[in-house]
Amino acid sequence: MTLQKRRAAAKKFRPETVRLLLVAEAPPCDTERYFYFERVDRHDWLFRYVWEGLTGEKPVRETKTEHLRTLRDAGVFMIDLHEENISEPTLTELRACVPDLVERCRALKPSAIVLIKSVVYDAAYEALRDDGLPVIDARMPFPASGQQRKFLVAFREAAAAARVSM
């Protein structure tokens, strides 16, 4: 049920044309938290820092739905490499998901792809590049555990390379 709930939430905010596809590691283990859930009251790190990285503004929790619509209208979409809630997947587990990721990326036909979290880059970058997909060569941390500033710098550079701004 949770995967279906996440897919329904993401579908609501999927752009017709994907300009910038973000690929994160996996959905949070806390099933009440997810990038596309409109009411997340804590630890919404990825959404918060993606928004700030693209707009230069800190998001307002009460207007997350509006922010998600703005991302959709700008052609920004996020998917996970591993689609199930999994705590600390290994590189081997993530690499096993890469063929499916390549197919999902092909289907979305993004103008650019940014990989979020170093292990996602390590698992998927070469396969996406070798398949001819427009993946940006940028390795960045996940925006939590003191890595928020490093993420913002790397993410802003990747978004600029993808020619996406808001």
Beta strands, then each sheet from edge to edge (+ up, - down):
strand 1: 20-24
strand 2: 76-80
strand 3: 112-115
sheet 1: 2+ 1+ 3+
end
